[in-house]
Amino acid sequence: MLHLQGYGSSASDSEPEEGKSRVEQPQTETETSADATAHLKPVDSQYSVVKSLEICAAPLVVPMGQSEVSRALAPTVNEINYNPRYEELFAPVAGPENPFLTQQMKAQKNMLTGFVENAHISDFQFENQRKTFHSYGYAMDPSVDGKGTAPEEGPSYVGHLQAAYDTDGATVFESSKTKMAAGEKRKRVKNDDPEDVEGFLGPWGKFEDEETVARPSEKERAEIEEMMAKKHRRHKVKEDKPIEEKSILHIKDAFDYQGRSFLHPPHDVGVNLRKAGAPDRCFLPKAHIHTWTGHTKGISAIRWFPVSAHLLLSCSMDARVKLWEVYNERRCVRTYSGHRQAVRDVSFNNKGERFISAGYDRYLKLWDTETGDVISRFNSRKIPFCVKFHPDFNKQHLFVAGTSDKKIICWDTRTGEVVQEYDRHLGAVNTITFVDENRRFVTTSDDKSLRVWEWDIPVDMKYIADPTMHSMPAVTLAPNGKWLACQSLDNKIVIFSAINRFKMNRKKTFTGHMVSGYACNLDFSPDMSYLVSGDGDGKCYIWDWKTTKLYKKWQAHDNVCIATLWHPHEASKLVTAGWDGVIKYWD
């Protein structure tokens, strides 16, 4: 800056004369300080050179020490937070090589499976070669492109080279040249004489060297037999032999002083257990008063002892059936063991002296309730999902079971034979409910339909199915016999009329609980004031029957609350059973 300022000034005219030597004069402190601040003084406008001079106060200068520093971009970076230079973007990858990379990992890739480069080929040629490779096993080498081979060498192929050379590389759209000459074609046996009725062949004659084999050879026969044997073994249902049935009596006073067994209802409980009428008015239960424990796995179903309900029968996934006292000491009376797998359902006959159990081992077993003996066994080679005795007193030897093969099968306990089959459902049968004074019964299935049957007529008289309907795995008949409450898997309880047209009552729908995926059984209070149901979260819900309003809900079990039963002679007592293996009594 100092030199630029002094350029063209009068000081330049005062140069030493020729022949005289320049003598440097020592500068004083004042002169030195003046020179140091000369760039801060305004430029004298009398010099023309200075007038045309422009000074940049902030030139582009690379700081010392940073000119050699270059930024590097990793090849895997997808986002850049600054504007890089061309040299940075296209700089070669530098750095130490990863010694642990495999040969496949070192290969250059521009996609996950490898390196793809554009090829200029028509869609027809691409499909032609692709189909040829899948059909014949060869295709033209796409990497050669006709430039790497001499004209006399011919095209290059990949895949089955011998087949390619034999057919001259014919594609699926071309007919391959056969090596057989025109005179060497296969000859047919001819007989064009129309008078020869038996031997006339016409154009359907066989080839002269054609062999017709009607029977398989010994080797082929052995292979076929082995294949059929494997297929038969694969689809054969293994029939497990019934295990040894046994029952254990847990109480010592099985008989009272008059010789009556535990099946006889007690008199000293303060409730008339023999009357058929219901309490005048029912109330909501408020407290948990007892817990029955004894099952080691979840409970499938619970049933009251007929009429008196002084005993409770439960079946469980631990393959056992247990009988419990409802009054007095509330003990476990007897345990029935006779199934290999979980017990799905149980059903008493009208007197309660017998009950039948249905298990996942495909057996239905008829038990004597008092002695614990198995009277008879029934097996249809399918899993029974529900079982019911016929409610009429003159048909107590008949029971029906809904099975996994879409059938309702009726057995006679006297002969042990099937007397009727109802086969109209399109899915496994889940429930059987007798209606209309036991002249008809209603079934529900996994096919999301409800069917009504006349007893002993194997054709359904009523078929109810709607696109909005869901599967209904639990159905309960109202105490007055006029309504069917069906647990629907869309988290609703829907009501059907049990008489006349069996029409759905769309004004009565009970919601609020979560039962999707669970067959939670439901029940009415004896006076039909309330409807009670469990749910998949272990809660118990009680609705008002008339208004469908949810009155009460509480946490009853730690797992799914699978069954609820209201005591037929008590105004506010309720039994719940869950997959946590316990049965709870509420009042």
GICORUR-V405763 format. One line per field, one symbol per residue. burial: # if it has 24 or more other C-alpha atoms within 12 Angstrom, else .. Layout:
# GICORUR-V405763
burial=???
This chain:
# GICORUR-V405763
burial=....#.....................................#.............................#......................................................###.##..######.............####.....##...####........................................................................#.###............#####......#....##..####.....#####.###############################...########################################.#########.##########....##################.......################.#.##############.##...#.####...###########..##################..###...#########.############################..#.#####################################.
